[in-house]
Amino acid sequence: MIFVCGIQGVGKIQYCRQLSRKIGKPYFPAGEPIPKNELDADFISDGHLCFLNERHEIRQVEEKKIRTLKIKLLIILVDKPLMIKRKLEQRDKTVWEESFIEYFQKRELEYALRLGQNLGLDYKIVTNNNESESYFGKSILLPIKPLYTEKIFMGEKKYEFRKKLCTENIDKIYFYATSPVKKIVGEADVLEKYSMEKKRLWNLTYSHSGISADFFEQYFQTHTRANAYKLGKSTRYASPFTLGEIGLNYTPQSYAYINTDIMNRSM
């Protein structure tokens, strides 16, 4: 089963219907009985991992119940709190505070990631909006070899592989080209985040990986799972700038969180 989770108003039904048409798998909405002949087949379903009880408190679906679902791929759907607020007002005529929506969504996301790790599930995070404005307002700075920044800007490399993903959801990556460049040379939108079994991830990404199969295998040789950021539109800066210009006095070894507004003011 492909299981799509997310809080109320995030757009699970529409997303699942589009996914069903795209991959040719049947979709059974939450609460709808699944035909017996489909139980062992590939299909799409949706639901919540966190829910509100009668006192409006956030509770989690028990992990043992999630285990019984036989999930092959967990898709975590997120959206801007403001967009969710508007959808809920239009659909359910209910008014939720943006701050509560943000907190509720964060709890759903954190629990989904924990389940992905605990149960060894393949998962990906999908931002369910097509707007150019920042979603979380959070980004990361990644150190990367100049060879690969060039491949990203040329469109040859649309996935950035990492042994460890950042824990927060992000909407943008800024690239710090390592020696001999030693400058922030550009950026790319983040469309999705993947964490899954190595062979599955390679089969999904190899055509736009920008690296060889041997390099991929060597990079993840001590890991059973592999991770990647799926990159969207990339921009090469006409005037690259140093870490010091954004107030960083060290070179991140893995990644560093960067406020998008700070980066915009530095360019």
Phi, psi and omega in degrees: 000140167264118184250123181255121181243167181157161183283173178304140174083003182277346177099034183295316184298311180298317180298315181296321179296318178295318179296321179299315179294324184290316186255357176072029177249143180292150179242127177241108182301158179306135178088347180271132181297140180262125180305143183302326181288351180258352187299326180259008180259173176278127177208172182246136173219172182218170179167184180254144171266333174240148182216167178258129176278186185295341178262013179065032176261144181279126177232158182253143171293135183299140182301324181295331177288323178296323180301326184287349185281346180055053181285129176264327178216128178256121177252122182257112184264128179230161178206171177296135177307322180296319179295319178296317179303314181295318180297317181295322179294320181286318186279312188252356183057034178245150181245117176247145175287139179302321181297322178290319178300316180298317180292317180299315180295323178296320178296318178298315181294314180299318180291321178298317179294322179294319177296320179302318179286313184296322184262000180066034183276142167288134179214160172214151179254128182238126174274116188271059173206156182242018182274153183277343182290155182298141178273292180268343185074011179246145180216171174232154174255126181244130170284133184210145181294143180306326179304319184278331174297322179297318180294325177295312182291334178275354179085007180277335184239108182249007177226134176249115185271141181215146176287337180218130176272155174292150184280332179277154172279143186225161178242356183205148173240132172258136186256121174261108179285124183285186184309138009268001185286304177057047177214160174278114193253349181173190185210166175209145175288149176257120182268318182208162173236135182240143169216115184199176178303141190305311184297320180296316181294319179297316179298330181281330193242350194302326186294336177231035182280330183074006179223167179273162177298323179295318179295318179301313183294321179293321182296321183256022188299331180262009182240145176272337180243157177232154184231153178201151169259130173272123186264142175258226181300132178246151181226126175268131181283136176292329180230089178301155182224164186274166176297324181299332181288345174248014175086012177264128180249022177211161177261118180300136179279326180242294176199165175220137176289138181227132176286127183301323181296321179296318179295320180297325180286337183277342184271000000 
